[in-house]
Every structure is written in C-alpha cells, then in structure tokens.
Amino acid sequence: MQGATRRAGFSEDVQAALSTEPGLIAVIASRLLEQHLPGSLHQDILDAVERIRETSGASRKRDPDFRRRVLTDYEYRCAVCGFDVMLGSVSIALDAVRIRWHQAGGPDEETNGLAPCVLHHKMFDLGAFTLSDGVILVSDRVRRTSGFHETLMAYDGRAAREPRRPDWRPEPKYLDWHGRKVFKGEPRHRR
C-alpha cells in the first residue's frame, strides 16, 4: 500500500453508540489520556482534537491567529507573574486564553484575551482567581499549600500586566462573565 493514506476509525456499532451518547466521547477521551499519556500533554492533545473538529465543520471555528495576536500584545509574558521563558527562540509554557470561554460563546477578540503562563491559565480556568478592573483577585476557597504564596497570593490585589495596546485591554463584560461563571467563592482581597 505504498502511497496510500490510512485512517483509523470506529466500527459502525461504536459510531452509533457515540452519536446517541455524546457524553461517552468525553469519558473515553479522559480514560485514554489518563491511562496512556502524562498529564502535561492532555490539554495539548485536546486542543489538537478541537482544531480537527473545527476544520471539519463540527463546531464553531476558532480564529487560528488569536493566540499569536494576544501573545504578541502581551509581549510573550504572563499577565500575572511576568513569566517569559524561551527554549531557543520559542516561547514555552505561555498561553493565550479566552476570558469568556469559546464553549460559552466567547469571541476571538483581543479584548476577550489574556496571556497567562500555563500554571496561571489552569488556575484561571478553574476559578482560583479572576480579574476585576485589571486587579487580580484570589478566591477565598483556595487552600494554602506549598507554593501557595509564591504562585498566587503574591499577586492578590495587584494589577495584572496590560497588553501594549490600550484598546485591547480585557473588556469588563468578559471579566464579569468570568467572575460570575468561573470564579469560585469570594475574593480574598477587599478593595
């Protein structure tokens, strides 16, 4: 079969089960990732699968240039801690996130973007902290553990780094959404 393209797939009965029970896909994907791959790769794989779905027309498409625009405007530095490690000429462990998630109708606009390092990205998505008027607010539900002060509390009540372009600052409506729908508990920092 030289030159032929091979493609993996499921049998018809498995495809039927997956189409009638969409939640089954998430269960299977989660188990495959947990049993066969290190946790540090899980999100990269899920993002790649999402890109494949988007190009197949299975969901609302994301703007492939969003990440580059946001990271460039934040000068490839974490908006929370300033992290900016490079491996050769490539920035590593830095993300461009949508404040109002893509799944919740968040647009691929710079004013819905933020550039956190991977650690602060995960904490932001889990609701450990939010932003209000550009100020970092840490949840009162976050428990103290090793590294708690250095990685999170040190930034409580401090201003987040802003993008270079003032007109690309995070929109209050997206920050409000994050504060209502994602942020857990109450802010520790009282202004």
C-alpha positions, 0 to 999 in steps of 0.5 A: 500500500505504498502511497496510500493514506490510512485512517483509523476509525470506529466500527459502525456499532461504536459510531452509533453508540457515540452519536446517541451518547455524546457524553461517552466521547468525553469519558473515553477521551479522559480514560485514554489520556489518563491511562496512556499519556502524562498529564502535561500533554492532555490539554495539548492533545485536546486542543489538537482534537478541537482544531480537527473538529473545527476544520471539519465543520463540527463546531464553531471555528476558532480564529487560528491567529488569536493566540499569536495576536494576544501573545504578541500584545502581551509581549510573550509574558504572563499577565500575572507573574511576568513569566517569559521563558524561551527554549531557543527562540520559542516561547514555552509554557505561555498561553493565550486564553479566552476570558469568556470561554469559546464553549460559552460563546466567547469571541476571538477578540483581543479584548476577550484575551489574556496571556497567562503562563500555563500554571496561571491559565489552569488556575484561571480556568478553574476559578482560583482567581479572576480579574476585576478592573485589571486587579487580580483577585484570589478566591477565598476557597483556595487552600494554602499549600506549598507554593501557595504564596509564591504562585498566587497570593503574591499577586492578590490585589495587584494589577495584572500586566496590560497588553501594549495596546490600550484598546485591547485591554480585557473588556469588563463584560468578559471579566464579569462573565468570568467572575460570575461563571468561573470564579469560585467563592469570594475574593480574598482581597477587599478593595 
